[in-house]
Amino acid sequence: MTDTRTVVSAKSPRKSRPDKSGPPGIEPKKGKYSSKLTGLITAAIGVVIIALFAIMIFQTPPDDPKPTSLGFSLNSFFVWIGNLNPLVQIPVVIVVFGVVVALILVLIEYAPRAGRGYAILRVAACFIIPLLAFMLMRPYQGAVIYVVAIALLAGALLFFADYRARGGAGYLFQLFIFLAPAATLLLVGLIYPTIATFFQSFFDKTGKEFVGLENYIWTFTNPEGFWSVINTIIWALFAPTIATIIGLAYAVFIDRARGEKVLKVLVFMPVAISFVGAGIIWKFVYDYREGQQIGILNAVITWFGGQPVPWLDVTPFVNTFCLLAVFIWSQTGFAMVFLSAAIKGVPAEQIEAAQLDGANAWERFRSVTVPGIRSSLIVVLTTITIASLKVYDIVANMTGGRSNSSVLGFEMVNQQQRFQSYGHSSALAVVLFIFMIPLIVYNVRNLRKQREVR
């Protein structure tokens, strides 16, 4: 019998399939490169860029520095936009935004492709885009050489890292172009102001003379700075605690009650009011004057034969807690809605099982409901705490920081706008950021634990 099985000849071996591991349109890199060597070269170029940037910042500026531009800059563009008719500004901004987005999409789609022409496009983009970005900021004459050097080194770093990427030439370039807009906004709007504020806190009010820790000493010894720190701590401790407790109590008692929707709307309504509007409303509540009282609180007191009280000027801490009541009033509805939704997500079987075991209402709430909504409680507490740390509108609108009622968020702006003291303002901002760090660390650790559970 003839064997009909297929025999693979040694002269015609099977062709191996090409590696399709890379992204679409990008050929995988042939050959192997030392990742250690690539890391060392990348780190060296990065260190040189950081060194040039530090020299540019700390060098002594010329007496009369003049900005250098390519004939066009972001400043001139915004000035030109500002001089146009408001009806023309909108379409112009939309067109410019569309052109920028189209350019980014073209680079993302075509530049990573294989071929000499696409490689030239990547090289041009790596060097031209950073140079244009830096020059559009109109650097001063003494800093032009550093700006050009930083831009060219940044382009060389991008091209080298992209060329040595494991995914093939063009892979890293595509990722960089895709992330560049968001990264630029974070860099310009968050990272750079944070670093600049930190350095500014060690200089005097003019920003020219180094004074060391004097601004921080002022923060904790001067009455304005000291009371703003104390009041901020009070706000951060009491506001989230009281608002969450009241919101949780509302959520528990209103849950599945008759008229639940109407009651929730009534409690939630203050959330829709801005802090400025809430401050105006409660300023009339606390109003104090000689003769006939128009403030509700003092009117009630005088009706019962008492003397009117200047609530917003009574120290210590009375006026602070009066302002705190406004904030709690506006945040309780948020806590109530959030926690009410969380309570409805607690399995009814667990509550019924606890009830069958003989647990009363308080024991069921403490042992079943609260553990079931723990993650929601953390979110509410941290959200309200962050809002209380950066509060500004209520203090500015109701007291203006007088009578030791200021907080860091208000005093920071007050020192900069009213007294032109950038050193004091920056020190207050750094202290406020330090208060935020525990919340950030706790939330990061909590997110990691949740990911491990999942």
C-alpha positions as CSV (number, residue, x, y, z in Angstrom):
1,M,0.0,0.0,0.0
2,T,1.3,3.4,-0.9
3,D,1.9,5.8,2.0
4,T,-0.1,8.9,1.2
5,R,1.2,11.0,4.1
6,T,2.8,14.2,3.1
7,V,6.6,14.1,3.3
8,V,8.4,17.4,3.8
9,S,11.5,17.5,1.6
10,A,14.8,18.6,3.2
11,K,15.4,20.6,0.1
12,S,12.3,22.7,0.5
13,P,12.1,23.7,4.2
14,R,9.1,25.5,5.5
15,K,9.3,29.3,5.4
16,S,9.1,30.9,8.8
17,R,6.5,33.5,9.2
18,P,7.7,37.0,9.6
19,D,7.5,38.5,13.1
20,K,4.3,40.5,13.5
21,S,5.0,41.6,17.0
22,G,5.5,45.3,16.2
23,P,2.7,47.9,15.8
24,P,0.9,48.1,12.4
25,G,3.1,49.8,9.8
26,I,6.3,49.5,11.9
27,E,8.9,47.0,11.0
28,P,10.5,45.2,14.0
29,K,14.1,46.1,14.6
30,K,16.6,43.7,13.2
31,G,19.7,42.9,15.3
32,K,20.2,43.3,19.0
33,Y,21.4,46.4,20.8
34,S,22.8,46.6,24.3
35,S,20.0,48.0,26.4
36,K,22.6,48.9,29.0
37,L,24.5,51.0,26.5
38,T,21.3,52.6,25.3
39,G,20.4,53.5,28.9
40,L,23.8,55.0,29.6
41,I,23.8,57.2,26.5
42,T,20.2,58.3,27.2
43,A,21.0,59.1,30.8
44,A,24.1,61.0,29.8
45,I,22.2,63.2,27.3
46,G,19.4,63.7,29.9
47,V,22.0,64.9,32.5
48,V,23.5,67.3,30.0
49,I,20.0,68.7,29.2
50,I,19.2,69.1,33.0
51,A,22.6,70.8,33.5
52,L,22.1,73.3,30.7
53,F,18.6,74.0,32.0
54,A,19.9,74.7,35.5
55,I,22.7,76.9,34.2
56,M,20.1,78.9,32.1
57,I,17.9,79.4,35.2
58,F,20.6,80.4,37.7
59,Q,22.8,82.5,35.5
60,T,22.9,86.2,36.2
61,P,20.5,87.9,33.7
62,P,21.6,90.9,31.7
63,D,20.6,94.4,32.9
64,D,18.2,95.0,30.0
65,P,17.3,91.6,28.6
66,K,15.4,91.6,25.4
67,P,13.3,88.6,24.1
68,T,14.4,86.9,20.9
69,S,11.9,85.4,18.6
70,L,11.6,84.0,15.1
71,G,9.4,86.9,14.0
72,F,6.4,85.1,15.5
73,S,5.7,83.9,19.1
74,L,2.9,82.7,21.3
75,N,2.8,86.1,22.9
76,S,2.3,87.8,19.6
77,F,-0.3,85.3,18.5
78,F,-2.4,85.8,21.6
79,V,-2.1,89.6,21.3
80,W,-3.2,89.3,17.7
81,I,-6.2,87.1,18.7
82,G,-7.1,89.6,21.5
83,N,-7.3,92.5,19.0
84,L,-9.8,90.7,16.7
85,N,-13.5,90.9,16.9
86,P,-15.0,88.4,19.4
87,L,-17.0,86.8,16.7
88,V,-13.9,86.3,14.6
89,Q,-11.8,84.9,17.5
90,I,-13.8,81.7,17.9
91,P,-13.4,80.5,14.3
92,V,-9.7,81.5,14.2
93,V,-9.0,79.5,17.4
94,I,-11.0,76.5,16.0
95,V,-9.0,76.6,12.7
96,V,-5.6,76.8,14.5
97,F,-6.6,74.0,16.8
98,G,-7.7,71.9,13.9
99,V,-4.4,72.5,12.1
100,V,-2.4,71.5,15.1
101,V,-4.5,68.3,15.6
102,A,-4.2,67.5,11.9
103,L,-0.4,67.9,12.1
104,I,-0.2,65.6,15.1
105,L,-2.4,62.9,13.4
106,V,-0.3,63.0,10.3
107,L,2.9,62.5,12.3
108,I,1.3,59.7,14.3
109,E,0.1,57.9,11.1
110,Y,2.9,58.4,8.6
111,A,6.1,59.2,10.3
112,P,6.5,55.8,12.0
113,R,6.3,53.9,8.7
114,A,9.3,52.2,7.2
115,G,11.3,53.8,4.4
116,R,13.9,56.5,3.8
117,G,11.4,59.3,3.3
118,Y,9.6,58.5,6.6
119,A,12.9,58.3,8.4
120,I,13.8,61.8,7.1
121,L,10.4,63.0,8.3
122,R,11.1,61.6,11.8
123,V,14.6,63.2,12.0
124,A,13.1,66.5,10.9
125,A,10.3,66.3,13.4
126,C,12.7,65.3,16.3
127,F,14.8,68.4,15.8
128,I,12.5,71.0,14.4
129,I,9.5,70.5,16.8
130,P,11.5,71.0,20.1
131,L,13.4,74.0,18.6
132,L,10.2,75.7,17.4
133,A,8.5,75.0,20.8
134,F,11.3,76.6,22.7
135,M,11.8,79.6,20.4
136,L,8.0,80.4,20.4
137,M,8.4,81.2,24.1
138,R,10.6,84.1,23.2
139,P,13.8,83.4,25.3
140,Y,15.9,86.3,26.4
141,Q,19.1,87.0,24.4
142,G,21.4,85.6,27.0
143,A,19.5,82.3,27.1
144,V,19.1,81.7,23.3
145,I,22.3,79.5,23.1
146,Y,21.0,77.3,26.0
147,V,17.5,77.1,24.5
148,V,18.9,76.0,21.1
149,A,21.3,73.5,22.7
150,I,18.5,72.0,24.9
151,A,16.2,71.7,22.0
152,L,18.8,70.0,19.7
153,L,19.8,67.6,22.5
154,A,16.2,66.8,23.2
155,G,15.7,66.0,19.6
156,A,18.8,63.9,19.4
157,L,17.7,62.1,22.6
158,L,14.3,61.3,21.1
159,F,15.8,60.2,17.7
160,F,18.4,58.0,19.4
161,A,15.9,56.4,21.8
162,D,13.5,55.8,18.9
163,Y,16.2,54.3,16.7
164,R,17.2,51.8,19.4
165,A,13.7,51.0,20.5
166,R,12.8,47.3,20.7
167,G,9.6,47.9,18.8
168,G,11.5,49.2,15.8
169,A,12.3,52.7,14.5
170,G,9.2,54.9,14.7
171,Y,7.6,53.0,17.6
172,L,8.8,55.3,20.3
173,F,8.3,58.4,18.1
174,Q,4.7,57.5,17.6
175,L,4.2,57.1,21.4
176,F,5.9,60.4,22.0
177,I,3.9,62.4,19.5
178,F,0.7,60.8,20.8
179,L,1.5,61.8,24.4
180,A,3.2,65.1,23.7
181,P,0.0,67.4,23.9
182,A,-1.1,66.1,27.3
183,A,2.5,66.0,28.6
184,T,3.1,69.6,27.5
185,L,-0.1,70.8,29.3
186,L,1.0,68.9,32.5
187,L,4.5,70.3,32.2
188,V,3.5,73.9,31.5
189,G,0.4,74.0,33.7
190,L,1.5,71.9,36.7
191,I,5.1,70.7,36.9
192,Y,6.8,73.9,36.0
193,P,4.7,76.2,38.2
194,T,5.2,73.7,41.1
195,I,9.0,73.8,40.7
196,A,9.1,77.6,40.1
197,T,6.9,78.2,43.2
198,F,9.3,76.0,45.3
199,F,12.3,78.0,44.3
200,Q,10.5,81.3,44.6
201,S,9.7,80.5,48.2
202,F,13.4,81.0,49.1
203,F,13.6,84.5,47.6
204,D,12.3,87.9,48.8
205,K,9.1,89.6,47.7
206,T,10.8,90.9,44.6
207,G,12.1,87.4,43.6
208,K,15.7,88.7,43.2
209,E,17.4,88.3,46.6
210,F,17.9,84.8,48.2
211,V,16.6,84.8,51.8
212,G,16.7,81.1,52.7
213,L,14.0,80.0,55.1
214,E,12.8,83.5,56.1
215,N,9.5,83.2,54.3
216,Y,8.8,79.9,56.1
217,I,9.7,81.5,59.4
218,W,7.3,84.3,58.6
219,T,4.6,81.8,57.8
220,F,4.7,80.3,61.3
221,T,5.5,83.4,63.3
222,N,3.6,86.3,61.6
223,P,-0.1,86.5,62.7
224,E,-1.4,86.4,59.1
225,G,0.6,83.3,58.2
226,F,0.2,81.6,61.6
227,W,-3.6,81.9,61.7
228,S,-3.9,80.9,58.1
229,V,-2.1,77.6,58.9
230,I,-4.1,77.0,62.1
231,N,-7.4,77.7,60.4
232,T,-6.5,75.5,57.4
233,I,-5.8,72.6,59.8
234,I,-9.2,73.2,61.5
235,W,-11.0,73.2,58.1
236,A,-9.2,70.0,57.0
237,L,-10.1,68.2,60.3
238,F,-13.7,69.3,60.9
239,A,-15.1,70.0,57.5
240,P,-14.8,66.5,56.0
241,T,-15.7,64.8,59.3
242,I,-18.8,66.7,60.0
243,A,-20.0,66.9,56.4
244,T,-19.5,63.1,56.0
245,I,-21.2,62.2,59.3
246,I,-24.3,64.4,58.5
247,G,-24.4,63.1,54.9
248,L,-24.2,59.5,56.1
249,A,-26.9,60.1,58.6
250,Y,-29.2,61.6,55.9
251,A,-28.4,58.7,53.6
252,V,-29.2,56.1,56.2
253,F,-32.5,57.6,57.4
254,I,-33.8,58.7,54.0
255,D,-32.9,55.5,52.3
256,R,-36.1,53.8,51.0
257,A,-38.2,56.2,53.0
258,R,-41.4,57.8,51.7
259,G,-40.6,60.9,49.7
260,E,-36.9,59.9,49.4
261,K,-36.4,61.8,46.1
262,V,-37.9,65.0,47.4
263,L,-35.8,64.9,50.6
264,K,-32.6,64.2,48.7
265,V,-33.3,67.1,46.3
266,L,-33.7,69.5,49.3
267,V,-30.5,68.3,50.9
268,F,-28.6,68.4,47.6
269,M,-29.7,71.8,46.5
270,P,-26.8,73.7,48.3
271,V,-24.3,71.7,46.2
272,A,-25.5,73.5,43.1
273,I,-24.8,76.9,44.7
274,S,-21.3,78.3,44.1
275,F,-19.2,79.1,47.1
276,V,-19.5,82.8,46.3
277,G,-23.3,82.5,46.3
278,A,-23.3,80.5,49.5
279,G,-21.1,83.2,51.1
280,I,-23.5,85.9,50.1
281,I,-26.5,84.0,51.5
282,W,-24.8,83.2,54.8
283,K,-23.3,86.7,55.1
284,F,-26.9,87.9,55.5
285,V,-27.5,85.2,58.1
286,Y,-24.5,86.4,60.2
287,D,-25.1,90.1,59.5
288,Y,-24.5,92.4,62.5
289,R,-25.3,96.1,62.8
290,E,-26.4,98.7,65.3
291,G,-30.2,99.1,65.6
292,Q,-32.6,96.9,63.7
293,Q,-31.0,93.6,62.7
294,I,-31.4,92.2,59.2
295,G,-29.3,89.1,59.9
296,I,-31.5,86.1,60.7
297,L,-29.3,84.8,63.5
298,N,-29.1,88.2,65.3
299,A,-32.7,88.9,64.7
300,V,-33.7,85.7,66.5
301,I,-31.3,86.6,69.4
302,T,-32.8,90.1,69.8
303,W,-36.3,88.7,69.7
304,F,-35.5,86.7,72.8
305,G,-34.0,89.7,74.5
306,G,-30.3,89.0,73.8
307,Q,-27.7,91.3,72.4
308,P,-26.6,91.0,68.7
309,V,-23.3,89.3,68.1
310,P,-20.7,90.2,65.4
311,W,-20.3,86.6,64.4
312,L,-17.7,87.1,61.7
313,D,-15.4,89.2,64.0
314,V,-15.5,87.1,67.2
315,T,-12.1,85.5,67.9
316,P,-10.6,83.0,68.5
317,F,-12.2,80.4,66.3
318,V,-15.8,81.5,66.5
319,N,-15.7,83.2,63.1
320,T,-13.7,80.3,61.7
321,F,-16.5,77.9,62.6
322,C,-19.1,80.2,61.3
323,L,-17.3,80.1,57.9
324,L,-16.9,76.4,58.3
325,A,-20.6,76.0,58.7
326,V,-21.1,77.5,55.2
327,F,-18.7,75.0,53.7
328,I,-20.3,72.0,55.5
329,W,-23.8,73.2,54.4
330,S,-22.7,73.1,50.8
331,Q,-20.8,69.7,50.9
332,T,-23.3,67.7,53.0
333,G,-25.5,67.1,49.9
334,F,-22.5,65.7,48.0
335,A,-21.7,63.3,50.8
336,M,-25.3,62.2,51.1
337,V,-25.9,61.4,47.5
338,F,-22.6,59.5,47.1
339,L,-23.0,57.5,50.3
340,S,-26.7,56.8,49.6
341,A,-25.7,55.2,46.3
342,A,-23.1,53.1,48.1
343,I,-25.6,52.0,50.7
344,K,-27.9,50.7,48.0
345,G,-25.1,48.6,46.7
346,V,-24.6,46.7,50.0
347,P,-26.1,43.2,49.4
348,A,-29.4,42.8,51.1
349,E,-28.5,39.2,52.0
350,Q,-25.8,40.3,54.4
351,I,-28.2,42.7,56.2
352,E,-30.8,39.9,56.4
353,A,-28.3,37.4,57.7
354,A,-27.2,39.9,60.4
355,Q,-30.8,40.5,61.3
356,L,-31.4,36.7,61.7
357,D,-28.4,36.5,63.9
358,G,-30.1,38.9,66.3
359,A,-28.2,42.1,65.4
360,N,-30.1,45.3,66.1
361,A,-30.2,48.3,63.7
362,W,-27.0,49.9,65.1
363,E,-25.1,46.7,65.0
364,R,-26.2,46.0,61.4
365,F,-25.1,49.5,60.4
366,R,-21.7,49.3,62.2
367,S,-20.8,45.7,61.2
368,V,-22.4,45.4,57.7
369,T,-23.2,48.8,56.2
370,V,-20.1,50.7,57.1
371,P,-17.6,48.0,56.0
372,G,-19.6,47.7,52.8
373,I,-19.2,51.3,51.9
374,R,-15.7,51.8,53.2
375,S,-14.2,52.7,49.8
376,S,-17.0,55.3,49.2
377,L,-16.4,56.8,52.6
378,I,-12.7,57.2,51.7
379,V,-13.6,58.9,48.4
380,V,-16.0,61.3,50.1
381,L,-13.6,62.2,53.0
382,T,-10.6,62.8,50.7
383,T,-12.6,64.8,48.2
384,I,-14.1,67.1,50.8
385,T,-10.7,67.4,52.6
386,I,-9.0,68.5,49.4
387,A,-11.8,71.0,48.8
388,S,-11.5,72.4,52.3
389,L,-7.7,72.8,51.9
390,K,-8.0,75.0,48.8
391,V,-11.0,77.0,49.9
392,Y,-10.9,80.6,48.9
393,D,-14.3,82.0,47.9
394,I,-16.0,81.7,51.2
395,V,-13.3,83.5,53.2
396,A,-12.7,86.2,50.5
397,N,-16.4,87.0,50.2
398,M,-17.5,86.9,53.9
399,T,-14.5,88.2,55.9
400,G,-11.7,89.1,53.5
401,G,-9.4,87.3,56.0
402,R,-9.9,89.8,58.8
403,S,-10.1,88.9,62.5
404,N,-7.7,85.9,62.1
405,S,-10.1,84.1,59.8
406,S,-7.8,83.6,56.9
407,V,-6.8,80.3,55.4
408,L,-3.8,79.3,53.3
409,G,-5.7,79.3,50.0
410,F,-6.9,82.9,50.6
411,E,-3.7,84.2,52.2
412,M,-1.6,82.9,49.4
413,V,-3.5,85.0,46.9
414,N,-3.8,87.9,49.3
415,Q,0.0,88.1,49.7
416,Q,0.6,88.1,46.0
417,Q,-2.2,90.3,44.8
418,R,-2.5,92.8,47.6
419,F,1.1,93.1,49.0
420,Q,3.0,91.9,45.9
421,S,5.0,89.5,48.1
422,Y,5.8,86.6,45.9
423,G,8.1,85.0,48.4
424,H,5.5,84.8,51.2
425,S,2.9,83.7,48.7
426,S,5.1,80.9,47.4
427,A,6.0,79.7,50.9
428,L,2.3,79.5,51.8
429,A,1.7,77.5,48.6
430,V,4.5,75.1,49.5
431,V,3.0,74.6,53.0
432,L,-0.4,73.9,51.5
433,F,1.2,71.4,49.1
434,I,2.8,69.7,52.1
435,F,-0.6,69.4,53.7
436,M,-1.8,67.6,50.5
437,I,1.0,65.0,50.5
438,P,-0.6,62.7,53.1
439,L,-3.8,62.6,51.1
440,I,-1.9,61.8,47.9
441,V,0.1,59.1,49.6
442,Y,-2.9,57.5,51.2
443,N,-4.9,57.5,48.0
444,V,-2.1,55.9,46.0
445,R,-1.7,53.2,48.6
446,N,-5.4,52.6,48.6
447,L,-5.5,52.3,44.8
448,R,-2.7,49.8,44.9
449,K,-4.5,47.7,47.4
450,Q,-7.7,47.7,45.3
451,R,-5.7,46.6,42.2
452,E,-4.1,43.7,44.2
453,V,-7.6,42.6,45.2
454,R,-8.9,42.7,41.6
